């Protein structure tokens, strides 16, 4: 699947998207500011010289987007040749409908594209082990905090794995 270049460039970068956020505004900013990559992670990302375009579909009210898209934005910002563009899902259903899961629209949806805007890989909604993490930490006194930290780590790990998988395509 190819995303038209004209369409891709019409999206917002992460800073621009944050300016449009109304719902959960403080959470969006806090999640972005609080998430940090280690120096070794930044170094690993800096060595990926393949140019990527990254298209994300999101809505500011979505808890999964609030938690996960800031993590993905930080990772993408550390890639030397990447360009992230974010689109509001509800205003771009034609894009969204190209990435449905069992006919359902799930966000955030993040598509990694090559320099010709061909989709290489897609990451959708939450990490695969989100349910397992919720079950593990759900009944602990500080469970929510541990769950959210573990969730961010899992998102980061999945995006790193995805980048490893597609970097040489």
C-alpha positions, 0 to 999 in steps of 0.5 A: 500500500502506498500513501500519496506524498501530498497526503503525507506532507499535509499531516502535523509533526508531534509539536504541531499535533500537541498544539491541537490537543484539547482533551487530556492536554496535560497528560499528553505533555507530561507523557512526552516530557517524562519519557526518556530514551537512554544514551545507548538507545539514542545511539542505536537509533542514530545508527539507523540511516534508512529514511523513514516516513511515519504516519500516525492516526490518533485522537486526543481523547484516546487513552491508548494514544495519550500513553503510547504516541508520545513514546513513539514520537520520542523514538522517531525523533531520535532517528536521523532520517525520519519524518513523523506526521500525525492525522486526526483519525475522525477527519481521515477515515479514508486513511484509517480504513486502510489499517483496520483490525477485523473491521475495527478502527483502532488508535493510535495506528502508526505506519512506517513508510519507505522513501516512496511512501510504501507501507513497510510495517504498522503498529496498532493501539497498544503493545501485545503484552498490555493485557498481561501487564494490566493483570500483573500490576492491576491489584498492587497498591502502586499497580497503575504506576508500574503498569504505565511504566511497563507499558511504555517500556513495552511500546518502546521495545516493540517499536525498536523490534519493528525498526530492526525488522524493516531497516534493511528492506 
